[in-house]
Amino acid sequence: METALSKAKRENKKLKGRIAKIKLELEDLKNNFLVHLYDAIEKATSHYDVLLNPYPVEIKAVHKGKSETFEIKVTNVICIRSDKTTKYIYLRHPVIAIDVEGRKTTVIEVNRNFKMVCKEIDSLEFHLFQQSKTSAVNLYYYSLNKDELILNLKEYPNEVCRKLKIGKPKIKEFITTQKGFRKIISLQKKRFGSIV
């Protein structure tokens, strides 16, 4: 049977080993601080790059009863509106269907669950804000004016997206979410330049 003293000695030996390892890591951090800082900045900025400019996704759509596939980026999405079974994805710039030659559009129609469509397009749930049961907006393109979200693009031709009502309970959430969104964009633009 092991005595309390031998248990304490064994535990002490383990702790001394951990302390020695931590001292080596600390010494490495002191000697290579700029290298570690650079690595941390690179990891953070690459994360923000993907966050702010995510990869495009393929969306299966329907047009005049025919199936189509589009490749879109969430940064091109202005808003998504639901009209019962059909969801309309309004885009800033036209996209061309992958499997139907020549069809170019700024409105894509899909027949799936609204929340699933939003999640598919904005998998990180960072760009789109669902301000009602039937619509979600891209935080980048809208500003709040009393109880309306106003599209900040003067040249956009589709009136459906220009002004969208927002309920009182969602106003505070929109302000908070958009504030965080803009802070991250600002941080990305600075690219951590003031740190180094």
C-alpha positions as CSV (number, residue, x, y, z in Angstrom):
1,M,0.0,0.0,0.0
2,E,1.3,3.4,-1.0
3,T,1.9,5.9,1.8
4,A,0.7,9.5,1.8
5,L,4.3,10.6,1.7
6,S,5.1,8.6,-1.5
7,K,1.9,9.9,-3.2
8,A,2.8,13.5,-2.3
9,K,6.4,12.9,-3.7
10,R,5.0,11.5,-6.9
11,E,2.5,14.4,-7.3
12,N,5.3,16.9,-6.5
13,K,7.5,15.3,-9.3
14,K,4.6,15.7,-11.8
15,L,4.1,19.3,-10.8
16,K,7.8,20.1,-11.2
17,G,7.6,18.5,-14.7
18,R,4.7,20.7,-15.6
19,I,6.4,23.8,-14.2
20,A,9.5,23.0,-16.3
21,K,7.4,22.6,-19.4
22,I,5.6,25.9,-18.8
23,K,8.9,27.7,-18.2
24,L,10.1,26.5,-21.6
25,E,6.9,27.6,-23.3
26,L,7.2,31.0,-21.6
27,E,10.8,31.4,-22.7
28,D,9.8,30.5,-26.2
29,L,7.0,33.1,-26.1
30,K,9.5,35.8,-24.8
31,N,12.1,35.0,-27.5
32,N,9.7,34.6,-30.4
33,F,6.9,37.0,-29.4
34,L,6.7,38.7,-32.8
35,V,6.5,35.3,-34.6
36,H,3.7,34.2,-32.3
37,L,1.9,37.5,-32.7
38,Y,2.1,37.3,-36.5
39,D,0.8,33.7,-36.4
40,A,-2.2,34.8,-34.2
41,I,-2.9,37.8,-36.5
42,E,-2.8,35.6,-39.6
43,K,-5.2,33.1,-38.1
44,A,-7.6,35.8,-37.0
45,T,-7.6,37.6,-40.3
46,S,-8.1,34.5,-42.3
47,H,-11.1,33.7,-40.1
48,Y,-12.5,37.2,-40.7
49,D,-11.9,36.8,-44.4
50,V,-14.1,33.8,-44.5
51,L,-16.6,35.4,-42.2
52,L,-16.9,38.6,-44.3
53,N,-16.4,37.1,-47.7
54,P,-17.6,33.4,-47.5
55,Y,-17.4,30.9,-50.3
56,P,-20.3,30.8,-52.8
57,V,-23.0,28.2,-52.4
58,E,-25.0,26.4,-55.0
59,I,-28.7,27.0,-54.8
60,K,-31.3,24.8,-56.5
61,A,-34.1,27.0,-57.8
62,V,-37.2,26.9,-59.9
63,H,-38.1,29.1,-62.9
64,K,-41.3,28.6,-64.9
65,G,-41.5,25.0,-63.6
66,K,-37.9,24.1,-64.6
67,S,-35.1,23.4,-62.2
68,E,-32.0,25.6,-62.2
69,T,-28.8,25.8,-60.2
70,F,-27.2,29.1,-59.3
71,E,-23.9,29.8,-57.5
72,I,-24.3,32.8,-55.2
73,K,-22.4,34.5,-52.4
74,V,-24.2,35.9,-49.3
75,T,-22.5,39.2,-50.0
76,N,-24.5,39.5,-53.2
77,V,-27.8,38.8,-51.4
78,I,-29.8,41.9,-50.6
79,C,-32.8,40.2,-49.0
80,I,-34.9,37.1,-48.9
81,R,-38.7,37.3,-49.0
82,S,-41.2,34.5,-48.5
83,D,-44.5,34.3,-50.2
84,K,-46.0,31.2,-48.6
85,T,-44.3,28.3,-50.5
86,T,-42.0,30.4,-52.7
87,K,-38.9,32.2,-51.3
88,Y,-37.4,35.0,-53.4
89,I,-33.7,35.7,-53.1
90,Y,-33.0,39.3,-54.3
91,L,-29.4,39.8,-55.5
92,R,-27.4,43.0,-56.0
93,H,-25.6,41.7,-59.1
94,P,-27.2,39.3,-61.7
95,V,-26.0,35.7,-61.7
96,I,-26.2,33.2,-64.5
97,A,-27.7,29.7,-64.0
98,I,-25.1,27.0,-64.1
99,D,-27.2,24.4,-65.9
100,V,-29.3,26.7,-68.1
101,E,-27.3,28.6,-70.6
102,G,-27.8,32.3,-70.9
103,R,-30.5,32.8,-68.1
104,K,-29.3,35.8,-66.1
105,T,-31.3,37.0,-63.1
106,T,-31.3,39.1,-59.9
107,V,-34.2,37.2,-58.4
108,I,-34.0,33.5,-57.6
109,E,-37.1,31.5,-56.6
110,V,-36.8,28.5,-54.3
111,N,-39.5,26.2,-52.8
112,R,-38.0,25.3,-49.5
113,N,-38.3,26.2,-45.8
114,F,-37.5,29.9,-45.2
115,K,-35.0,29.3,-42.3
116,M,-33.3,26.5,-44.3
117,V,-32.8,28.8,-47.3
118,C,-31.3,31.5,-45.0
119,K,-29.0,29.0,-43.3
120,E,-27.9,27.5,-46.6
121,I,-26.9,30.9,-48.0
122,D,-25.5,32.3,-44.7
123,S,-24.2,29.2,-42.9
124,L,-22.3,31.3,-40.4
125,E,-25.4,33.3,-39.6
126,F,-23.5,36.5,-39.8
127,H,-24.8,38.5,-42.8
128,L,-28.5,37.9,-42.8
129,F,-30.9,39.3,-40.2
130,Q,-34.4,37.9,-40.1
131,Q,-36.6,40.9,-39.2
132,S,-39.9,39.2,-39.7
133,K,-41.3,35.7,-40.3
134,T,-41.3,36.3,-44.0
135,S,-38.1,38.3,-44.8
136,A,-34.4,38.5,-43.9
137,V,-32.1,41.3,-44.9
138,N,-28.3,41.6,-45.5
139,L,-27.0,43.8,-42.7
140,Y,-24.6,45.4,-45.0
141,Y,-27.3,46.9,-47.3
142,Y,-29.9,48.2,-44.8
143,S,-30.3,51.0,-42.3
144,L,-33.0,51.6,-39.7
145,N,-35.4,54.5,-40.0
146,K,-38.1,54.3,-37.2
147,D,-39.9,51.1,-37.9
148,E,-38.6,50.5,-41.4
149,L,-35.4,49.0,-42.8
150,I,-34.3,51.2,-45.8
151,L,-32.1,49.8,-48.6
152,N,-28.9,51.8,-49.0
153,L,-28.6,51.2,-52.7
154,K,-30.2,53.9,-54.8
155,E,-29.6,52.2,-58.1
156,Y,-31.4,48.9,-57.1
157,P,-34.5,48.6,-59.4
158,N,-36.6,46.2,-57.3
159,E,-39.0,48.1,-55.2
160,V,-40.0,45.1,-53.1
161,C,-36.7,45.4,-51.2
162,R,-36.5,49.2,-50.9
163,K,-38.5,49.5,-47.5
164,L,-39.3,46.7,-45.2
165,K,-41.3,46.9,-42.0
166,I,-39.6,45.8,-38.8
167,G,-41.6,45.0,-35.6
168,K,-40.8,46.9,-32.3
169,P,-39.4,43.7,-30.6
170,K,-36.9,43.3,-33.5
171,I,-35.6,46.9,-33.6
172,K,-33.3,46.6,-30.6
173,E,-32.0,43.2,-31.9
174,F,-31.3,44.7,-35.3
175,I,-29.4,47.7,-33.9
176,T,-27.3,45.4,-31.7
177,T,-26.6,42.9,-34.5
178,Q,-25.8,45.5,-37.0
179,K,-23.5,47.3,-34.6
180,G,-21.5,44.1,-34.1
181,F,-21.5,43.4,-37.8
182,R,-20.0,46.8,-38.5
183,K,-17.4,46.6,-35.8
184,I,-16.1,43.3,-37.3
185,I,-16.1,44.9,-40.8
186,S,-14.1,47.8,-39.4
187,L,-11.7,45.5,-37.7
188,Q,-11.2,43.6,-40.9
189,K,-10.5,46.8,-42.9
190,K,-7.9,47.8,-40.4
191,R,-6.4,44.3,-40.8
192,F,-4.9,44.5,-37.3
193,G,-2.5,47.2,-38.7
194,S,-2.3,49.1,-35.4
195,I,-1.1,46.0,-33.4
196,V,2.2,45.5,-35.1
